[in-house]
Amino acid sequence: MAEHLDDYIDAIASAMALPLEDAWRPVVRANLEVSLRLARLVDEFPLPDDTESAAIYAA
């Protein structure tokens, strides 16, 4: 997965036309790793089959 993150970072930076200096790479990668770890926790959280989504509130 490590090599895929670098490819993903390159692809997103290119798609968004964002300059990505080599000095920023470790920080971008660390942020992405934390975000993916947190997303995995949410995705793996078990919910009962009868769970309904929350109501939508508008101000």
C-alpha positions as CSV (number, residue, x, y, z in Angstrom):
1,M,0.0,0.0,0.0
2,A,2.9,2.3,0.6
3,E,3.8,2.7,-3.0
4,H,0.2,3.2,-3.9
5,L,0.0,6.3,-1.5
6,D,2.9,7.9,-3.4
7,D,1.2,7.3,-6.7
8,Y,-2.1,8.6,-5.3
9,I,-0.5,11.8,-4.0
10,D,1.2,12.4,-7.4
11,A,-2.1,11.8,-9.3
12,I,-4.1,14.1,-7.1
13,A,-1.5,16.8,-7.1
14,S,-1.4,16.6,-10.9
15,A,-5.2,16.5,-11.3
16,M,-5.6,19.6,-9.1
17,A,-2.6,21.3,-10.7
18,L,-1.1,21.7,-7.2
19,P,2.7,22.2,-6.9
20,L,4.1,19.6,-4.5
21,E,7.6,20.3,-3.3
22,D,9.6,17.3,-2.2
23,A,9.9,18.7,1.3
24,W,6.1,18.5,1.7
25,R,5.7,14.9,0.7
26,P,6.3,13.3,4.1
27,V,3.8,15.6,5.7
28,V,1.2,15.0,3.0
29,R,1.8,11.3,3.2
30,A,1.5,11.3,7.0
31,N,-1.8,13.2,6.9
32,L,-3.2,10.8,4.3
33,E,-2.1,7.8,6.4
34,V,-3.9,9.2,9.5
35,S,-7.0,10.1,7.4
36,L,-7.2,6.6,6.0
37,R,-6.7,5.0,9.4
38,L,-9.6,7.0,10.8
39,A,-11.8,6.2,7.8
40,R,-11.0,2.5,8.3
41,L,-12.2,2.8,12.0
42,V,-15.5,4.3,10.9
43,D,-16.0,1.9,8.1
44,E,-15.4,-1.1,10.4
45,F,-17.7,0.1,13.1
46,P,-20.6,-2.4,13.3
47,L,-24.1,-1.0,12.9
48,P,-27.3,-3.0,13.4
49,D,-29.3,-3.7,10.3
50,D,-32.3,-1.6,11.5
51,T,-30.1,1.6,11.9
52,E,-31.6,4.6,10.2
53,S,-29.8,7.7,9.0
54,A,-30.2,10.9,11.1
55,A,-32.7,13.5,10.2
56,I,-31.4,16.5,8.2
57,Y,-31.6,19.8,9.9
58,A,-31.4,23.0,8.0
59,A,-30.9,26.5,9.5
